Structure formats: C-alpha cells, structure tokens
Amino acid sequence: MGLTRQYLRYGPAALFGLVASARGNAAFVALRGERGRYVAVPACEHVFVWDTRKGEKVLILKGLKQEVSYLCPSPDGLHLAVGYEDGSIRVFSLLSGEANITFNGHKAAVTALQYDHLGGRLVSGSKDTDVIVWDVINESGLYRLRGHKDAVTQVLFLKEKNLLVTSGKDTLVKWWDLDTQHCFKTLVGHRTEVWGMALISEEKRLITGSADSELRVWDITYIQEVKDPDEPESKKSKGSSPGAEENTEDDETLELDEHPEERLIKCSKVGSIMREGRDRVGTLATDRTGKVLACHGTDAVLEVFSVLSEEEVRKKLEKKMKKAKKKAKQNSEEEPEGTVELSLQEEIQRVTNIRASSKIKSFDLLLSAKGELKIVLLLQNNIIESYHLNLSAQVPQAVRVSKITIGGHRSDVRTLAFSSDNIAILSAAAESIKIWNRSTLQCIRTMDCEYALCSLFVPGDRQVIVGTKTGKLQLYDLASGSLMETLNAHDGAVWSIALSPDQRGVVTGGADKCVKFWEFELVKDENSVQKRLSMKHVRVLQLDEDVLCVRYSPNQKLLAVSLLDCTVKIFYVDTLKFFLSLYGHKLPVLCMDISYDGTLIATGSADRNVKIWGLDFGDCHRSLFAHDDSVMYLQFVAKSHLFFTAGKDSKIKQWDADKFEHIQTLEGHHQEVWCLALSPNGDYVVSASHDKSLRLWERTREPLILEEEREMQREAEYEDSVAKEAQPVVAGETQGETGLAGKKTIETIKAAEQIMEAIELYREEMAKLKEHKAICKAAGKEVPYPVNPILHAYGNITPSAYVLEVFKKVKSSELEESLLVLPFSYVPDLLRLFNEYIRLGSDIELLCRALLFLLKIHFGQITSNHMLVTVIENLKKTTISRVSEARDVLGFNMAGLQYLKREIEAKDEVTFFADATDRFEEKKRKRKKKEKMILAVL
C-alpha cells in the first residue's frame, strides 16, 4: 500500500476591513449602562458593536455561516435578536456576548423582527411570506401566521391590545388578532409594495411608506371605545367589498374584513405627508417614545419629522381658536364654533433633512431625556455616521459627531499583496490603499489612490507599486505614506503587474495590447539630498490582443502572457521570441501562476475551469471544473505544487497540481471573491470580496485526509437536503392561516432519534429486568444484575430516569418538531413514562407541554387504542392535580415577592423622608449660623 499524501488544513483566522454590512440594519444597544453611545451593526455573519464616541469595536457577537439580515434589541437592553439569511434567529446576551436561544422556523431570510413591550414575545417576518410569533422566555415557537403573498417588510406589536400589524411587498397591511390567531383586517389602499410602517400618537395612528413619495397616515379607532348601538350595520362595513378597488382612483382606503363579526379596530386614511425623495421608502421608523419619525429612500437624505403629543395638539388648537376668534371680531363676523382643526402637516411637522456622505441603508433614533435626538446612519460604502439634533432649537440643525471609516475601504478591494516578511498586507480599492498589520489586523497606513487593479511590495518592503484603471503606475513610500511618483505606463487599464525573480524590475500588462518591462533605479530627489526609488521603462512587447495577466517563470527565462483571445502565450524573456501557445479555454484567462520549479503553469478562466499545463511542451495535463462562476484569482503555495483559486461563486479552493485533486474549500465570503494573496511562507491566505470584507486564513497543524473531507462534504449535503424536504403534516390539520412555528432540521431529527434510542434502551432494560427476576426466582437466590454501561455513566440511574434525562436535553425550541417526526410506535411507552414522571412531580411544565402536543397530533390513534384508555385516564388525574399544585406554589411565591416589594418600597420611603428631614435640619442650622455671624458683624 502506497503512502498517502498529507495535507495541512487551512482555517479561518480573522475577518477585518469591514465596518458594517449594508444588508442588515443598525440599532442602538444599551451597554455598560449607557444608551445612545453603542451601536450594533451586521458584519457578514457576525454582529459588531461599535463605540461611536471612540470609533472602537467593543464587542463581536459571533455568528455561524449565514449572513446577518436583521437586528432587534430587547426592551430591557440586555439582549439582541439577530435574524439570518437562512431564516434562523439567535438571541444574544449583550453581557456575555453568547447566543442563548436559537429559533428555526423560516425557510428564507428574516426581514423583520420586533419584541413586544415587555420583551416576552418576539415576532419575525421573512422572505418566505410567513410571520412567526416566538416565546422568548420558554424558548419556543408559539404559532405561524400565513396570509402575505410576498416578503414581509415590517411587523409591529400593539402595546395596549394583543394585536399585530404586518406589511409586505404584496401591497397589503394585515391586522392580526393574536388571541384567536387570525387576520381580521387587510388594508389594500396601496398601489405598490409597502416598504415601511410605524405607529405614532400612542398607537392611534399608523404611517405607511410605499414606492412613491407619499407617507400615508391612517387613523386607528378601537371599536370597543366608540361602538354606537344606533349606527346601522351597513354603515359600519362600508368599503368592505373587494370589488370596490377599481373605483378608488384617489387612493382611498379599502378594508377587506375577513371576519366582520369580530372586528376589533377601524382604520381609515386621514391624509398623506409628502417626502422630498421621489423613490421608494428604504426605512421608516420612530424613536421609542414615538415623538420623532424619520425615513429615507435610496439616496443620501434622511428626512426627520416631529410628531406632536396630545397636550401639544390641544395647546396649538387653543392658540388657533383664539386667532380665529380675533379675526372674526375684526371682521365683525360670528364666532366660529369648533370649526378650527389642525392639518396633518401641523401635527406631523418636518424638522430637518440630514444629508449623509453616501447612500443610507438604515438608521436608528434615540431621544435622550434632555430632548436631544441621537441618530446613527449605516451607509452603503462601509461607513457608520452618527448625528446629534437639538429639537428644542429655533432652527434645528443636525451636527455630525462621529464617523467610523478607518476600519475598511469605501469600495470593493480589487488587489491584495503580502510583504516579503509575511507581516504587512496591502489592500487597494477604487479610492485608497491600506496597509494592515497581519497579527493585530490594525490599519497602519491609508493612502489615497486612483482605481487600483494590481499591486506589489517593492523588494525591501519600504515602497509599494499600484497599477490603476487609467493606465498609471503609482509608487508610494510607506514610511511617509506619500505618493512618490506617477508614471503613465499604459493607454488602457493596467491589468497585471509581476516582480522579476532577480528583483531588479517589474513587468506590466495592460488593455493597450502591450507588455512593458521596467527596471528600478535611484534618481535624485528635488526636495531631498538623498536619492529616491524610481522606475525606468526599458522594453515593450506589442501584442494583438488586450493583456489580462503576466507572470515570470522562477528562472526568469520565460514570460507567460494571458490575452483576451482566450489563449496564454509564452515568450522568451531575453529575446521576446514566441515559445508556446496554450489554447483550450472557451473564455479569457483571468489569472494564472507558475510553480516554484518552473515545470507547471496553472490558468484560471472565466469559463469556470482551471487547466494545468506543462511548461516544457505546453501540453495540458488536466482540466478541472473549479468554480460555479468565473475563476478570478490563482496562486501557487510557495515551495509546492499546491495552489489556491478564488471564484465569483464566493468560494476559495485549494488544489493539488500533481494529483489533480481538490483538497479543501474555504467558505466564509458571502459574495464574489475578487482576489487573494498568499504569504511568501505559505502559512497565510488573505482574500477580498464584494461583501466588503477581508478574510485571513491560517495554515493549521491539523492534517487533512481527503476521504474524511469528502465524507464531511456528503454529510453537509445530506443535512441541507433534509432541511429542504417537505415538512411533516399533522393529521386532520388543514393548511390555514396558522401553523406550527418550527421547521424540520437536522437537529430536530437527531433529537427525535435520541428519544427513540432512549425508549429502545428502556424497553430492553425492562425486558432484561423481567428475565432477571425469573432467573432469581428459579435459582432461589439473588443473582448479580448486569448494569448497562450507559446507565452506569449517568450514575446508575433507572431506565425511566434516563429517558427523562434525554428528553430534558432536547432544546425547548425544537421539542414540538422532534415529537412530530417521532413514530407512533414509541408514543404509548412515552405516555406511560409521562404518567410516572408527572406523578413524581418532576418537570411538570415541560412534560405537560409535550403531553398536550402528542395528544393533539396523535389524537385519532390514541383514542382508538383500547390499551391506552387507562393510561390516559391516569394521566388526566395526575396531570390536573400536579398542575394545580404547581399553580398554587407559583401563586404563593408571587404573593411573597409582592409583599417583599411593598416592604422594600415602604422602607425606601421612610429613608427618603428621613434624609429630607436631615437635610432640612442642616439648612436650618446653617441659616442660623449665618444670621449670628451677620449680627456679630453689625
């Protein structure tokens, strides 16, 4: 048996160069007892918490693989709910930075999240059109609400009533009664998608933002408050006809009442507020108090409005009434009687417009106790801006107080390079070059540049050269961070630059069909006595097509040039004579590299293939289907025939050019990978992507075995296929408005399997015990009983106690789905065990929840099984008695806690009055002393 080639695994080391992802939303979070200072933003799969005052990252909430799509802080400020692209939701503790709860229910990205005012429930909306209500305290799903026909854009709880409002891209706003879990009203007054929604004026008004410049305002009236017995029924249900939609050209409200007998609210359109933006609403939101409303479109302007409170409205009406009376007196007219009304524009006043430095993707507001409004903006170009706005000023003007930019580029990084000592990393984008320290991941230099396409460190690592889109070569000095020289190298974009192996010069390839050779030289600096580095153009190779990539062979004898005609041409460096043509790619070769010994050349193309060629005869050794999209970058690992490729399919792959094997895939980026760079010692890989992030990958000491890697890949594919399978159906339940909150995942299947295994073990042990008793009886003496190793590991517990232990280990959020996939053959045993557990009074709440769910889903089979009649009767008795006992204990504890609360409050009041009396006495003594001193002076 031959020796297998051993490879070492590369693993993710860090994510940097990213301030915030534009996919999700920004949210103020309370941290270290402060509100309005710290802001949470999505950063690919993680969540970063930034200190806006210092511009520092203070906390990272680490995600798994999926990109963050929505953030929502809890009302108490201790937790942050994070929605992901795959539909999962994780609730993080801001104190420990760990995810305590995971909810799996949606099939697509989470687009909206909202806590109720107490923080006990969480509602989520998704691209899969479903709305799910979750119980945060019990860590489980309550129910799923179906009704929208397109992605849900916003979800809002009403504090006073147990109601929910949802809006969607299907142009509808739906009202849900959470007591009965059904939609009782649908607003269809919008012509296009409803992108945002907000409740103002103590939840008596609803504002919706659509794809036009109108913000529609709706009055909410609770039917219980205004029910008039004399009002005819026909008048009440006005506008409830679906056919009325064609006649409402003026965009009047239409209400579709699905259950007219259970109408809880009346919602009528009162008017519109015009935005200055002409495009769709991006985000529409209020602060926590509801006093300030703000919105933005797809541009860089945030429009801020002030909402008058009831007190302010009353005062303004009185003022207006006085003016009207005065005017009537002057014109000798009759006094107006209640005809004075405030217009909508007077109730919701425009405060100011804030213009950001780039397009706004999301924002968050916080009104401080002093009346100062704090605003944080998440911009499209990897920036977080923070503003303060004094609302009490005569003319409120927003002041920018901070801008977090240093942590990343404004646009996509198109080129990367490593220094020769493996310590510094260069990244260059359309506007700047940044130098990063690899170990600390801090940006140590930022230099302005033109649109960079290729780059390298000059030998000695004191200067860098950048090739630009305009055809220039820019030479920068790292010590001073200044531009030393700009050379007009090509008439088109400089697509590629390569350092000569003797380190005396470089070669560049451009869109002007030229390959140019440059040599380093020292020239006299006009501003200094010392000489400075420059480059001298020495030779040019004219070709028939645009040059996309150039590479030297390590012995500097050959030069490989990739052309736009899909071929790679090899030339002799000394004479520039043609040597070989490598043809076979169907689309242009975008990247290539030559191995350290000069025997192999690997080419990556836009046709998604990588071809490995011999450099001696130009024969193609193997063609590999590498990526699902264009191969953007390719580089060999130093001193080996292993190479890395980066693709537009967001993956980085490692290959073996000798055995033509795919070794491993580095997954992490969420969008196209533009470029990568390997450190000269091969220990590090750095990659840049369209998701604005830079990622560092490190070679570990862990050996990688290809067979195991393939096995893991197959397992991952199986797990993905399980999640995509059809969800199990509950017998007798129709696909109506409501459904189960959870979904089948690999975790729920594993949990169900563990329960099945535990019940199997219980059955086996009970059979063994029966057999053992029979043996003892026959022998007439006690025979040693063989202990099961699993039960022994748990501390010699009984088989029934083991089943309970396994049951308790099932996550609360996965319990229902695990029981749903459990075959019925295990249910009778489980019911008998439940009866035993409940009688002993252990975990009443968990067991009752599981019991009621099992009875619901297997009702027909359980009731028709005569063997289970006595079990169910016993369960009925034990459950009712134990639940009432648990309720009594809870009631007693609640009463005790309330008594203690009253005691503490009374003690505090006494202390407060005692302090006040002491202070008063102190003041009296001081005053008397002062008076005595004055008298003494007199």
N, C-alpha and C positions, 0 to 999 in steps of 0.2 A: 504494500500500500504506500503510495507516494505521499510526501509531506504536503499539507495544505498551506497555502499562502496565508500569513497572518496580517490582518489589517488592524489599525487602531481607530477607534470611534472618535468622530468629531461631535462635540455637543455645544448647545447654546451657552455663551458666556455672559453676554450683555446685550441690551437694547439701548441705543443712545441716538443723539441727533434729532430727537423728537420732543417738541414742546407739548403738542396736543394733536390728536387726530380730528379731522373735520367731520368724521362720520357720526359721532355722538353729540352730546350736549354738555355744556359747562354747568356746574352747580356749586353754590356756596355751601361749605360744610363747617360745622362747629368743631373746633379742635383746640385743645389746651384752654378750654373755657372762653374762647374768642369766636365771635361771629363776624363775618364780613372781611376777614383777613385771608382765610384759606379757601382755595377753590379747587374742586375736583374736576378733572378732565379725562376723557378717554385717551389712551395712548396704545393703539393697536389692541392687543389682548389684555393689557394692564390698565389700571387707573392710577394716574399721578395726582398727588395733592400738592399744589404749589402755594408757597407763602408769597402773596402778591406784593408785600411790603419789601421783602429782601430779594425776591426773584429766585428763591431757592426751592428745590424739591424736598419736601419734608416727609412724605410717605408714599410708598408704592404698594398698591393692592394688586397682588399678582394674580393674573388670570391663567387659563389653561391654553387652549389653542385658538378659540374663536375670537373674532374682533368684537370689541365693546360697541353696542349700538344705542344704549340709553342709560342715564344715571338719574337716581331719585333719592335724596337724603330723607331720613325718617324725621318726623316732627320733633322727637326728643334730641335729635342731633347726634345720637350715638351710633347710628347705623347708616349704611349706604346700600341701596338696592341697585344692582348692576344687571342690565339686560344685554344679552349677547346675540350675535348674528345667527346662531343655530337655534335660537328660541329658548335657551336656558336662562334662568335668573339666579344670581347668587347674592346673598345678603352678607355684607362685610361689616365687621365691628371696627369702628374708627379708632378704638382704643388699642386693640391688639393687632389690627391690620389683617385679620384672618377671616375667611369665609365660614360663617357658622351654619348657614342654611343654603340648600340648593333646591330650586324648583324646576322640574322638567314638564312642560305641557305644550308649548308651541312647537310648530313644525318649521317655522321661518323666523326671521329676525324680529326681535322685540322692538316696537316703535314707540311705545308709550308706557309709562309707569306712574302710579300715584298711590300714596298712602292715604288712609282715612285720617281724620283729625287726631285720633288717639294713637295711631301707629300700630293698631292691632291687625288691620287688614291691608292687603296690597292688591291693587288691580293692575293687570297688564294687558296691553293691546299689541297686536302683531301684524306682520305682513300676511299671515295665513288667515286673516279676517276674523279671528276669534278673540274674544275678551275673556280673561280668566280672573276670578277672584280667589286670592290666596289667604289663608290664615297664618299670619307670621308667628303668633305665639305657639300654636300647635304644630307649626312647621308642615302644614299640609294644604292641599288644594281644596277649595270649597265647591266651586262649580264653574263650568264653562258656559259662556253666553254666545250663541250664534245668531247672526242676523245681518251683519255687514257683508257686502258683496265684493269689497276691495279692502286694501290695507287700512287698518285703524290708525288714525293720526293723533288723537288725543283722548284721554279718559279723565273724568273728574268725579270725585265723590261730593255729595251734598252733605254738609255737616248736620243740619237740622233734621233732615229726613233720611231714611235709609234708601236713598236713590242714587243712581249712577247715570252720568251723561257721557256718551261716546260719539266721536265724529270720525268720518272715514273718507277715503278717496272716492267712495261711491256717491258723493254729494249729499249724504244723509247725516243727520244728527239724531241719535236714538236715545230715548229715555228708558231706563230700566228700573223696575221695582225689585229691589233685592230681597224683599220678604217673600215674594211669590216667584222670583227669578224669571220674569218675563218682560218683554218690551211692550210698554203701554202707550208709547207715543213716538212718532217719527216726524221730524221736521224735514220737509222737502223743498224749502224755499231757496235752495242754492242751485245755480246753473252748472257750477263746476265743483271740483274737489274742495272739501273743507279741510284746510291745512292746519288750522289752529283754533283754539277755543279758550275762553276764560270767563270765570264767574266774578261779578263785581256787585257793589251795593248790597252787602250782606246776603249774597246769593239770591237777590231779587232780579238780577239782570244777567243775561248771557250775551257774550260778544263772540262772534264767529268771523274768522278770516278765510277768504277764499282765493281764487286765482285772479281776482280783479283788485282794483284799488279801493274797494268798499269794505269797511268793517261793519257788519250787520249787527244791530242791537235788538235783543229780544227781551220783553218783559215776562217775568215768571210770576204767576199767581198760584198759590196753593188753594185748591178747590175747597178744602175744609174751612178756610178762612172766609171765603166770600160766597158760599153756597146760598143762593136765593131760591126759596121754595116756589115763588111765583114765576120764576123765569121758565119760559117754555123749553121743552127738551130739544125742539128743532133748532132753537137759537144757540143752545149750548154746543151742539155738534156741528156748528157752522164750519164750512171748509174741510169737512172730513171726507169728502168724496174724492177718490183718487183721480177721477176724470176731470176734476176742476183745474188740473195743472195746465192744460192748453190755454185757458182763458186768462192766466195771470201773467200778462206781458210785463207789468210793472214790478215783477219780482216780489209779489206779496207772499205772505206765509201760507203754506199748506200744511195741514196736520193730518196724518194718517193715524187714526185711532184704532189699534188692533183689538182693544178691549174697552169699548166705550163705557161699559158699566163700572169699570174700575179706574176711571180717570182720576189722577191724583193732582195734576197741575194743568194750568192753562198757560200756553206760551204764545205770545203774539209779537209780531215785529213792530218796533216803535220808530225805527229810522235807521240811518247809517251815518258813520263818520268816515270822511274821505281821507285816505292816506295820500302822501305825496308820491310814494312809489307806484309805478304803473304795473309792476309784475306781481307774481303770486306772493302770498304771505309765507315767510320762512318759519318764524316762530312768533307766537302771540302768547303773552303771559303777564301775570300781575305779580306784585310782591306778596308776601304772606298776609299783610293787612288788607290788601285789595284796594289801597288808596292810589296806587300808581299802576298804570297799564303801559306796556311797551310792545312794539312789534318791529320786525324788519322784513325786507324782501330778499331778493337775490343780489342786492347791491351792498354798498358800504355804509348805508344810513340806518340808524336806529331812531325810530320815532317814539317819543315819550309823551304820555298823556296823564293828566291828573284827574282822578275821579272824586267828585265832591261827596262828602258824607251827608247823612240826613239833616244833621244840625246846620251844616254849611248851606245846603239847599234851602232850608227854611229861612235862614238869615237873608239869603240872596233874594228869595221870593218877597220877603217883607220889604226889603230895600226897593225892589222893582215896583211893588204895590204902592209904596209911598211916592215914588216918582210918577207913577201913572195917575195917582190922585192929584198930585201937584199940577200936572199937565192939564188934567180935566178941569181943575179950579181956574187955571189961567185962561182956558178956552171957554169957560162958563158952561161946561157940559155936565151931565150927570156922572156921579162917581161910579167907576167900574166895579162890578160885583163878581169877584172870583174869576175874572176872565184872564188874569195875568198868569202866564205859565212860563217855565224855563224851557229853553230849547235844548235839544240833546247836546249841541256843541257847547252850551254853557255849563251843563252838568259834567260833561267829559271834555276837559279843556286841554288843548295842545300846550305842552310845556316847552319843549325844545326838540331839535334834531341833533343827534350826535353822529358826526362823520368819522368813521374809523379809517385806518390806514389801508385796509383791504376789505374784500367781501366778508360780510358777517355770516357765520354758520349757525351760531347760537349765542344766547346770553342768559344772565341771571340777575335778578334785582334783590336788594336788601335795603329796607328803610330803617335807619337807626333811630334810637329814641329821641335824638336831638333834631330829627327831621331832615337829616342828610341822606340822600339816596346814593347807595353804592351800586355800581354797575360793573359787571365783568363781561367781556366780549371774547368769544372764541372765533378767531378769524381763519379764513381758508388757507392762508400762507404760513401756518405753523407759528402763530403768534397769539399770546393772551394779553389783552389790554384791559386796564381797569380804570374806571372814571368815578369821580365824585360830583354830585349835583345837589346844590343847595336849593331846595324847593321854596324856602321862605323868602329868597331874594326877589327884588323887584323884577329883574330880568334874569331868570335862572340860566346860568351858563355851565356846561359840563367841563370839568377840568380833568385832564388825563393825569393820573397819579403814578401809574406804573405800566411797564411794557416788558413782557418776558419774551426775549428773542434770542439770547446768546446760545441757548441750548440746541439750536438747529438752523438749517437753511430755509430760505423763503420758498424755494422751488426744488424740484427733484434733483438729487445728486446724480450727475452723469459720468463721473470718473472718480476712481479711488487709487491711492498708491501707498505703499508701505516704505518707510525709511530702511536703510541697509542694516541698522541695529535693531530692527523689529519693535522699536519703541513708539515712533510717531506715525500717525495715519493722516494722509491728506484726503480731503473730500472737496470736490468743487462742483458748483451748480451754476445757474444762469446769472447769478448776481455776486457770488462771493466764493472765496476759498477759505476753508477752515482747516487748521492743524489741530489734531486731537492727541492727547496722551493716552496710549493704549491701556495702561494699567489703571489710571484714575478715571478715564473717559471724560476728562475735562477738556473744554475747548481752550487752547492756549494761544492761538492766533486767528484773527479774522481779517482777511484782505479782500478788498473789492476787486472784481474782475469782470471781463466780458463773459458771454455764454461759453462756458468751458465744455470741451468734448473729450479731451485726453490730457494726461498729466504724468509727470515723474519727478522723483527726487534726483537732483544733480549729485554725482559722487561726492561724498563728504557731508551730505545731508544739511548743508547750510543754505542752499537755494533750491527752488522748485521751478519747473517749466510747465506752462499750461498752454495747450493748443485750443483755439477758440473757433466759434462758428463763423466768424467774419474772416478767418484765414490768418489770424495773427498768432505769433508765439510770444507769450508774456513770461518774462523772467523775474522772479520775486526773491527778495532777500528775507530769510526767516527771522533773523535777529532783530531787524528793524521793522519787519512787516511791511516793507515798501516795495513798489514796483521799480525794478532797476532798469528794465529795457523792454521795449515792444518792437518786434520785428514783423514786417509784412511778409509772411512766409509763402502763403498761397492765395490764389484769386478766389478760391471757394473755401468751404469748411475744412479745418484740419481734423481729419477723422481718426488719425492714429499717429502715435509717436513711440519710438523704441530706442533704448540706450544701446550703444555699440558695446560688444563684450570687452573691448580694451578700455572702455570708459573714457574715451577721448572725444566722443561726439555723440550725436543722435541722428536718427533718420525720421523723416515725417512724410506722411501720405495724405493727399488732400483731394477735394472734389474737382480740382482743376486738372486732373489726369496726370499729375506729376508726383514723383518721389524725389524728395530733396535731402541731401546729405549736409550735415552741419558739424563743425568742429568747435570745441570750446577754446576760447582764447582769453588772455588777460589784456585788458585795454586800460588806458589812463583815464581816471575819473576826473571830470572837470571840477567837481566840488571837493575832492579829497586828494591828498598826496598819494595814498595807496592806489594800487591798481584794482580794478573790479573785473568780475567774470562777464564775458560776452560770448556770442556765438557767431561763427563766420560760415557763410554759405559756400560750400566747396564744389559740389557736383549736383547734377539733376538727371533724373531718368524719366523721359517722356513716354507716356503710355496711351493706349487708345480708349481706355475707359476710366471712370472715376475710381480712385483708390480708396478702399474701405478699411484695410488693415495692413500693417507692415511688421515683419519680425526678422531678426537676425538669427542665424544658426550660431550655437555657442562658440564655434571655432572662427567665426566671422568670415567664413568663405562664401556662404550663401545668404541671399536675401529673399524672403517669401513675401509676395505682394498679392493681396486679395483684391479682385476687380469686380466692378458692377455687372460684368457679363457672366457671373456665377463661377468663374474659374479662379484658381490660385496659380500664379506664375512664379517660378523660382529662377533667380538670376545669380550670376557670379558677382560678388561684391567688387572685386578688383577691376574687372573689365566691363562690368554691367552687361555681359552677354547672357542671352537666354539659355537656360539649362533644362527646365522641366515645366510642363503644364499639367496641373491637377484638375481634371474636369469630371463632373459626375453629379454635382449638386444641381437641384432644379431651380433654386433661388440664390441670390447673392450670399457669399460667405461673409458673415458679420464679424467673426472673431476666429483667431487661430493662435497656436503656440507650438514651439519646437521643444522637444525634450532635451534634458541636460547633456546627453551624449550625442545629440545631433542625428540620431537614427530615425526618429519618428516625428511626424508633424500631424497634429490633430486640428481639424477645421470644423467650426460650428456655423450652421447656416439658418437662414430664415425659413427653410423648408423643414425645420424641426429635427433635422438629422445631424449627427456628428460622424465624420469619416476619419479613419486613422490610416495614414499613408506612410510608406517607407520613403526616406529622403534619398536613398541610393538610386532607385529606378523609377520612383514616382508611382509605384503600384499601390492600389487601395487594399489595405489589409482587412478592414471590416467597416461596414456602415452600420451605425447604431441609431435606432429611433430614440432620441434623447428626451425631448420635452413635448408637451402638448401645444406649444406655441414656439415662436422664434427663439433660437439659441442666441442670447445676447452677449455672453462673455465666456471665455475658455482660458484656463491657465493650468500648466503642469505644476505639481508639487516639486520642490527642489530635490535634486538627487534621487528621483524616482520616475517611474513611468505611470504614476497615478495622476489624474487630472480632474479638475472641477469644472462644471459648466453651470451657467445661470440662465434661466429662461423666463420668457414673458408669462409662463404659467405659474409664476410666484415660487418656483422650487429651485433649489440648488442641489446638484447631484455630483457624486464622486464616482469615478470610473477607473478601471484598470486597463491600460492600453495594451498590455501583453496578453492578458486572458480575455479581453473584451467583455469584462464583467461589470455590471452595475453594482457598486459596493454599498452606498447608502444615499438616502435623500435627506437633506436638511430642510425641514419645513418650519416656517415661522412667519415669513413675509405674507402679507395678505393681498398684495397686488404685484404687478410686473417687477421683476428684478432687473435693474438696468446694468449693473456692473458689480464686479467683485475684485478683491486683491488678496493675494497670498503673501504672508510674511516670508522673507528670504530663508528662514529656518524651517518653514512649513508647519509651524505649530499653530498659527492663527489664520483665520479667513475672515475678511470683513466684506459685507455686502450692502448695497444700497438699493432702495426700492421706490416705487411710485407711491407707497403709503407713507412717504417722508421719513421713514426710519432707517437707521444704520444698525446693522447687527454684527456682533462679533462672535465668531465660533472658535472653539478651542479644541486642540487635539488632546484627548484624554489618554490615560494609560490602559484604558479598558479595551481588551481585544474584541474584534468584531468577527463573528463567524457567519458566513454568507447564508448557510442553511437556516440558522436561527433567525436571521434578518428577514428571509423570505417567509418563514413561518409567522413571525410577528406581523408582517405585511398582510398575510392572508387572514389572520385573526382580526386585524383592524378593518379589513374589507367586509368580513362577516358581521362584525359589530355594526358597521354602517348600514349593511343590508337589513339587519334586524330592526334598526330604528326606522327604516323606510317601509317596513311591512305594514299591512293593514292592521289597524287597531282592533283588539278583541271586542266583541259586541256582547252587551248584557242582554240575556234572553228577555223578550217582552218589552224592551225599551225601543221606542222609535227615535229616529234622528230628528229631534225637535229643536226648540230654541236653547235648551240647556243640555249639558252633558257632563261627564266626569272631567275633572280638571287635569289629571295626569295623562301621561302617554307611555306606551311601552318602550322601554330602553333596555340595553344590555344589563344595566344594574337591577332593574325590576325582575328580569328573567333569572339572574343569578340569585337574587333574594328568594324567589319562588323555589328555585332548585335547592337552596339551603334548608328551607322549611320542609320540602319533600324528603330530603335526606334525613333530617331530624326525626320526622314521623316514621320513616322506614326503620331507623335505629330503635325508636321507641317500640315499634311492633316486634322487631327481632328480640329485643331485651325482654319484653313481656312474655314472648313465647319461650325464651330460654328460662325465665324465672319459673314458669309453669312446669317446664320439663324438670328443672332442678328440684322443685318441691316434690314432684312424683318420685324422683330418684332417692331423695332423702326419706320419703315415706317407705319406699321399698327396702332401703338399706336399714331403716330403723335408727339411723343416727344422722348427725349434721355433716354434710359433705361440703368442702370449701367451694364457694361460688366464684367462677372466673370473672374478674372485673373487666369491663370494656375499657380499652386504653383511652378512648375519647372522654368517657365519663370520669375516668381517673384524672385526666388532665384538668378537668373542671373542678376537681376537689371531691371526687367520689359522690357526685350528686345523683339523684334519681333520674331515670329516663324522661319522666314527665317534666321535671325541673329543667332538663337540658333543652327540651322543645321550647319552653318558655324563654330560656336564655337566648336561643336562636331567634325567636320571634321578636324579642325586645331589641335585637341588634339591627332589625330592618329599619331603614330610615323612615321617619314619620311621613315624609313627602312621597315615599314610594310604596307605602303599605297597601293602599287600595289596588294599585296596578299589579302588585305582586300577588295579591289574593285573586285577582281577576284571571291571571294565567295559571293558577293552581288547579289541577284536575279535580273533579268532584269526588273521585275515589278517596282522596285524602281528607275531605271535609268532615265526614262522620267522626273520624278519630279526633280531628281538631275541635269539634263541638264538644265531645266528651271531655277532652282536656280542658277546654274553656270552663266547663261546668266545675271541674275540680279546682282550677285556679281561682275562679270568682268566689267559690265557697270559702277558700282560704283567705280571700280579701287582698290578693296581690295584683297590682297594676290594673285597677278597675277601669279607669278611663280608656286605656289602650285596648283592653280586651273587649269592652262594650262596643267601641268603635269598629273593631274587626268583626265582632259577632253580628252586629246590625248590618254591616256591609255584606257578609256571607249570606245572611238570611235574605237580603234584597236580591242578590244576583243568582242564588240557587233556590229561590222560593218554591218553584214548581216541584223540583226533585226532592227537596226536604219534606214538603207537606205530603207528597205521595209515598214516602218511605215510612212504613209502619214501625220499623226498627228505631226510628229517630223520634217517635212521638213522646216517649218517656223522657228522652234526653232534653227535648225542647221544653217539656213541662217543668222539669227540674231547673233548667236554665232560667225559665220565667220567674220561678220563685226566688232562686238565689240572686239573680240579677237585680230584681226590684228591691229586695231587702238590702243588698250591699250598696246599691246606688243611693238609696235614701239615707243610709248610714254615712256615706261619703259626703252627701249634701249637708247633712247635719253638722259634720265636722267642719266643712267649709264655712257654713253659716256661723258657727261658734267662733271660728278663727277670725272671720270678718268683723264680728261684733267686738271681739277682743282688740283687734287692731284699731277700730274706730274709737273705742274707749281710750286706748293709749294716745291716739292722735289728739282727742279732746283734752286729755291730761296735759300733754306737751304744750298745746296751744294756750291753755289756761295758765300754765307755768310761765310761758313766754310773755303773756300779757302782764302778769304780776311783775316780772322782771323789767318789762318795758316801763310800767308806771313807776316802779322803784327808781329806775335810772333817771326818769324825767323829774321826779321829786328831788333826787340828789342834785341834779343839775340846777334846778330852780333855787335850792338852798344855797348852792355855791355862788350863783349870780347875786343872790340877796346879800351874802357875806361880803362879796367884792364891792357891791354898791355902797354898803355901809362904811367900809374901809375908805373908799374914795371920798365919801361925804366927810368923814372925820379928818382926812388929810386937808381937804379944802377949808374946813372950819379952822384947823390949826394954822394954816397959812394966813387966813383972814385975821 
